[in-house]
């Protein structure tokens, strides 16, 4: 549904975020280890987006369920 680089927002509102990568999308062993932790601790599934956004000047990152997000229309 989403891919790396997509601009998304929570359906309930909030800041725009950029999809950094998808859980289970990378083959590198360190990503697999991180993904397994996300699955165990947060209930993430393969395909759930890991998003980044700025809050003031601080870069934030979190993982969201696909159902919680919507794609933001690109600027024309």
C-alpha positions as CSV (number, residue, x, y, z in Angstrom):
1,X,0.0,0.0,0.0
2,X,2.7,2.5,1.0
3,X,6.3,2.6,-0.2
4,X,9.5,4.3,0.9
5,X,9.3,8.1,0.3
6,X,5.5,8.4,0.5
7,X,4.2,11.3,2.4
8,X,1.5,10.2,4.9
9,X,-0.5,11.5,7.8
10,X,-2.5,9.8,10.6
11,X,-6.2,9.6,9.6
12,X,-6.9,11.4,12.9
13,X,-4.6,14.3,11.8
14,X,-1.2,15.5,12.9
15,X,2.0,16.3,11.1
16,X,2.9,15.0,7.6
17,X,5.4,12.1,7.8
18,X,7.7,10.4,5.3
19,X,7.8,6.6,5.1
20,X,11.4,5.7,5.8
21,X,10.9,2.0,5.2
22,X,8.4,-0.8,5.7
23,X,8.7,-3.5,8.4
24,X,10.0,-6.7,6.8
25,X,11.0,-4.9,3.6
26,X,14.8,-5.0,4.1
27,X,17.0,-8.1,3.9
28,X,19.9,-6.8,6.0
29,X,20.3,-8.8,9.3
30,X,20.2,-5.6,11.5
31,X,16.9,-4.6,9.9
32,X,15.5,-8.1,10.5
33,X,16.5,-7.9,14.2
34,X,14.9,-4.5,14.6
35,X,11.7,-5.7,12.8
36,X,11.5,-8.7,15.1
37,X,11.7,-6.4,18.1
38,X,9.0,-4.1,16.6
39,X,6.8,-7.1,16.0
40,X,7.2,-8.5,19.6
41,X,7.0,-5.2,21.4
42,X,4.5,-3.2,19.3
43,X,2.6,-5.8,17.4
44,X,3.8,-4.6,14.1
45,X,3.3,-6.6,11.0
46,X,5.2,-6.9,7.7
47,X,4.3,-3.9,5.6
48,X,3.7,-1.5,8.5
49,X,5.4,1.8,7.7
50,X,8.2,3.2,9.8
51,X,7.8,7.0,9.5
52,X,9.9,10.1,10.2
53,X,8.8,13.7,10.8
54,X,10.0,16.8,12.4
55,X,8.6,18.3,15.7
56,X,10.1,21.7,15.9
57,X,13.8,20.9,15.0
58,X,13.7,17.3,16.4
59,X,13.5,14.4,14.1
60,X,11.0,11.8,15.3
61,X,10.4,8.3,14.2
62,X,7.8,5.6,14.9
63,X,6.0,2.7,13.4
64,X,2.3,2.8,12.5
65,X,-0.3,0.2,11.4
66,X,-1.2,0.7,7.7
67,X,-4.9,1.2,8.7
68,X,-4.0,4.3,10.7
69,X,-2.4,6.2,7.8
70,X,-3.5,8.0,4.6
71,X,-1.4,9.2,1.8
72,X,-1.1,13.0,1.5
73,X,-1.7,14.4,-1.9
74,X,1.4,15.6,-3.7
75,X,1.8,19.3,-4.3
76,X,1.1,20.3,-7.9
